[in-house]
């Protein structure tokens, strides 16, 4: 749940701050299409804080699992630095 939320928030952030070539779509398309996003609702800084909090919660959930989870922790961290 938290991983999916973090993914959506970072997707909304990338629509504002991303590189169109890397994203494969026009930057700002959500705003042009009048979509309500985390950035439009909470501002860029608020959305970034929400993404980081969601990743932290996702990592807490992963750490409660038994077994090898390093790849899941890496994937959660990757959400905050992805470019596409």
N, C-alpha and C positions, 0 to 999 in steps of 0.2 A: 504494500500500500504506500509506504513512504518513498520507496524507490520510484514508483510510478508518478507520484506527486512531484518529486524532485525532477524527474524527466520532463514533465509538462511545464513546470516553472522555468527550467533552463531553456526549453524550446521557446517559450514566450520571450525570455530575455534575449535569445539569439535572434529573434525576429526584429529586435530593436538594435542590437549591438553587433550582430554577426556580419560576416562577409558573404555577399550574395553568391559569389562563385563557389565558395566552400559549401554553402547551404543548398545550392541548387535551386534556389527560388529567390525572388525579390525580397529584400529586407524591407520591413515596414508593411508587409501585405496584410497583417492582422489589423493594423490601424486603418488602412485604406478600405478594408472590408467591414469596418466597424465591429470587430470582434471584441468581446470583453476578455481580457487576459489578466494574468497576475500583474503584469507591468502596468496596464491601464488602471487596474483597481488599487494597487498598492505602491506604485512608483517603482522605478528601477532599483533603488536601494532597498526598499521593502521586499521586493521580489527576490533579490539576491540573498537577503537575510532568511527569507522563507525557504529558499532552495538549500541553503547551508543547514538550516534546522532540520529539514526533511532528510537530508543525507545523514546527519548525525543520528536521527531516529532510526533510519534504515540500518545503519551500522550497529546500533544497539541491538536491533532485532537479530542481525546476522551473528553477533557475538554470543547470543544466547543459544545458538545451534551447536550441536556436536559435530565433530569432523573437520575436514579441511575447508576453511572459509576465506582464505586469503584472497582468492580470485573475486569473491563477492564483495569484499571490502574494497579492493582495487576498483571494481566496477562502480561502486557507489561514489568513491572519490572522483572517478573519471567524469561523472556527470557535471561536476562543478567546473571542469576545465575543457569540456568538449567544445569543438568549433563547428560541428555540423550535426 
